[in-house]
Amino acid sequence: MTPWSELTPEKQLQLRMDYQTHLDSLPPTCSLDDKVSAFAEWLASRDVAFSIEDVSPKRSRK
């Protein structure tokens, strides 16, 4: 898997735009953990590794 941080900004943007189409079909959530988990799962199916550290390197899981 390719780490998210190793993707070019252009590739990250394209993946975020592609994900938005998928996201529009899901029920809304306010949970950052749920959002990160869903995005990470979607990216994993595209051979990209993503975690909460990619959102904010200072944030840690509790």
ChimeraX commands (.cxc) that place a marker at each C-alpha (Angstrom):
marker #1 position 0.00,0.00,0.00 radius 0.5
marker #1 position 1.12,3.53,-0.72 radius 0.5
marker #1 position 1.04,5.82,2.32 radius 0.5
marker #1 position -1.24,8.84,1.89 radius 0.5
marker #1 position 1.64,11.16,2.75 radius 0.5
marker #1 position 3.64,9.87,-0.23 radius 0.5
marker #1 position 0.96,10.77,-2.77 radius 0.5
marker #1 position 1.30,14.00,-4.70 radius 0.5
marker #1 position -1.05,16.82,-3.72 radius 0.5
marker #1 position -2.76,16.37,-7.09 radius 0.5
marker #1 position -3.37,12.65,-6.47 radius 0.5
marker #1 position -4.66,13.36,-2.95 radius 0.5
marker #1 position -7.07,15.95,-4.34 radius 0.5
marker #1 position -8.31,13.58,-7.04 radius 0.5
marker #1 position -8.93,10.84,-4.48 radius 0.5
marker #1 position -10.78,13.27,-2.19 radius 0.5
marker #1 position -12.98,14.38,-5.09 radius 0.5
marker #1 position -13.66,10.76,-6.08 radius 0.5
marker #1 position -14.47,9.91,-2.47 radius 0.5
marker #1 position -16.97,12.78,-2.27 radius 0.5
marker #1 position -19.17,11.00,-4.81 radius 0.5
marker #1 position -19.10,7.89,-2.63 radius 0.5
marker #1 position -19.60,9.95,0.55 radius 0.5
marker #1 position -22.74,11.55,-0.86 radius 0.5
marker #1 position -24.38,8.10,-0.83 radius 0.5
marker #1 position -23.64,7.49,2.88 radius 0.5
marker #1 position -25.57,8.67,5.92 radius 0.5
marker #1 position -24.02,11.75,7.53 radius 0.5
marker #1 position -21.93,11.46,10.69 radius 0.5
marker #1 position -20.32,13.95,13.02 radius 0.5
marker #1 position -17.77,11.46,14.36 radius 0.5
marker #1 position -14.26,12.18,13.12 radius 0.5
marker #1 position -13.26,8.61,13.93 radius 0.5
marker #1 position -16.11,7.25,11.79 radius 0.5
marker #1 position -15.21,9.59,8.95 radius 0.5
marker #1 position -11.53,8.61,9.07 radius 0.5
marker #1 position -12.37,4.91,9.25 radius 0.5
marker #1 position -14.70,5.12,6.26 radius 0.5
marker #1 position -12.18,7.11,4.20 radius 0.5
marker #1 position -9.36,4.74,5.16 radius 0.5
marker #1 position -11.43,1.71,4.15 radius 0.5
marker #1 position -12.34,3.31,0.83 radius 0.5
marker #1 position -8.69,4.22,0.18 radius 0.5
marker #1 position -7.49,0.74,1.16 radius 0.5
marker #1 position -9.54,-0.68,-1.71 radius 0.5
marker #1 position -7.42,1.62,-3.90 radius 0.5
marker #1 position -4.14,0.46,-2.33 radius 0.5
marker #1 position -3.63,3.63,-0.26 radius 0.5
marker #1 position -2.92,3.59,3.48 radius 0.5
marker #1 position -4.56,6.36,5.53 radius 0.5
marker #1 position -4.90,6.91,9.29 radius 0.5
marker #1 position -5.89,9.56,11.81 radius 0.5
marker #1 position -2.26,10.73,11.83 radius 0.5
marker #1 position -2.76,11.81,8.21 radius 0.5
marker #1 position -5.54,14.13,9.37 radius 0.5
marker #1 position -3.55,15.66,12.20 radius 0.5
marker #1 position -0.14,14.35,13.20 radius 0.5
marker #1 position -0.66,15.72,16.72 radius 0.5
marker #1 position -3.95,13.84,17.28 radius 0.5
marker #1 position -3.64,10.43,18.88 radius 0.5
marker #1 position -6.18,7.68,19.33 radius 0.5
marker #1 position -7.55,7.30,22.82 radius 0.5
marker link #1:1,2 radius 0.2
marker link #1:2,3 radius 0.2
marker link #1:3,4 radius 0.2
marker link #1:4,5 radius 0.2
marker link #1:5,6 radius 0.2
marker link #1:6,7 radius 0.2
marker link #1:7,8 radius 0.2
marker link #1:8,9 radius 0.2
marker link #1:9,10 radius 0.2
marker link #1:10,11 radius 0.2
marker link #1:11,12 radius 0.2
marker link #1:12,13 radius 0.2
marker link #1:13,14 radius 0.2
marker link #1:14,15 radius 0.2
marker link #1:15,16 radius 0.2
marker link #1:16,17 radius 0.2
marker link #1:17,18 radius 0.2
marker link #1:18,19 radius 0.2
marker link #1:19,20 radius 0.2
marker link #1:20,21 radius 0.2
marker link #1:21,22 radius 0.2
marker link #1:22,23 radius 0.2
marker link #1:23,24 radius 0.2
marker link #1:24,25 radius 0.2
marker link #1:25,26 radius 0.2
marker link #1:26,27 radius 0.2
marker link #1:27,28 radius 0.2
marker link #1:28,29 radius 0.2
marker link #1:29,30 radius 0.2
marker link #1:30,31 radius 0.2
marker link #1:31,32 radius 0.2
marker link #1:32,33 radius 0.2
marker link #1:33,34 radius 0.2
marker link #1:34,35 radius 0.2
marker link #1:35,36 radius 0.2
marker link #1:36,37 radius 0.2
marker link #1:37,38 radius 0.2
marker link #1:38,39 radius 0.2
marker link #1:39,40 radius 0.2
marker link #1:40,41 radius 0.2
marker link #1:41,42 radius 0.2
marker link #1:42,43 radius 0.2
marker link #1:43,44 radius 0.2
marker link #1:44,45 radius 0.2
marker link #1:45,46 radius 0.2
marker link #1:46,47 radius 0.2
marker link #1:47,48 radius 0.2
marker link #1:48,49 radius 0.2
marker link #1:49,50 radius 0.2
marker link #1:50,51 radius 0.2
marker link #1:51,52 radius 0.2
marker link #1:52,53 radius 0.2
marker link #1:53,54 radius 0.2
marker link #1:54,55 radius 0.2
marker link #1:55,56 radius 0.2
marker link #1:56,57 radius 0.2
marker link #1:57,58 radius 0.2
marker link #1:58,59 radius 0.2
marker link #1:59,60 radius 0.2
marker link #1:60,61 radius 0.2
marker link #1:61,62 radius 0.2
view
